[in-house]
């Protein structure tokens, strides 16, 4: 079994108004923290998609040990990042991670990566959330995704069996707005 971690970090941060990947977090950047978490999972391959602020991210963030895929269509939403990365993934499984969600547990990443169903998802106390697992039979569908919520539509489509993994706590904060960022920082302090 081989697993790729796919970190989506191509967004243009329209709602936030600043490159969220570069926001300060734990003495570095938000994306650095997410990539550190992803590296600690010891997956077979680690890929990050970049688009908005790509040059500044390359100059600022530690991308060592990570394959970078440029997404020229990043303004079209997360679906375009997944679509642009899938042709570059050779492993049998891909775990989808959000570049603005550094508080995901590496333990949960490894647990969801072991799911035998075509799709695996974490079931937190307050609902479903990342990380998601997609196995090779789903890759064709991933390569045609469009929009920000496309992966959720695929998850709920009924086209592929889905296994939910019971996960402790609530869905980790992902940063789309200033309020989300403040909530992430408050959660970090508690």
C-alpha positions, 0 to 999 in steps of 0.5 A, a space after each residue: 500500500 502506497 499513499 500520497 499526501 496531497 496538500 491543497 494550498 493554491 487558493 487566492 485567499 479572496 475572503 481573507 484578503 491576504 495570502 493565508 498560506 503565509 499567515 504567522 503560526 507557531 513562529 513560521 507560516 500556516 502552510 509550514 505548520 501544515 506541511 510539518 504535520 503532513 511530513 510527520 505522517 511518514 507517507 510515501 509521497 507528499 505533494 502540494 498544489 500552489 497557485 495564488 501567491 506561488 512565488 512568495 510561498 516558494 520564497 518563504 515556505 520550507 518545501 523540502 521533501 515536497 513535490 510542488 504542482 502549479 495550478 494555473 486555474 487556482 481561481 476555479 476552486 479546490 477542484 482545480 487543484 485536485 484535478 491538476 495534481 491527480 495526473 502526477 500521483 502514482 500511489 494507490 491512495 491519496 489523502 487530501 489535506 488542506 493547506 490552511 488546516 494545520 491542527 489535523 492529527 497525524 494519527 487521524 491521517 494515518 488511520 484514514 489512509 488505511 481505509 479499505 473503501 474507495 473513499 474514507 473520511 473523518 467523522 468528528 463530534 460536529 460532522 465530517 471533515 478532512 482528511 479524506 482518503 481516495 483510492 485509485 478507483 476514484 481517481 478518474 472522478 477526481 480528475 474531473 472535479 470543478 469548484 470549491 465543494 466538488 470533493 464534497 459532492 463526490 463524497 455524498 454522490 453515492 457513486 463510491 462506498 464511503 467509510 467514516 472513521 470516528 475521530 476525537 474532537 471537533 473538525 479542525 479549523 481551516 482558515 478562510 476568514 479573519 475570524 477563522 484565523 483568530 479562532 485557530 490562534 485561540 485554539 492553539 493557545 488553549 
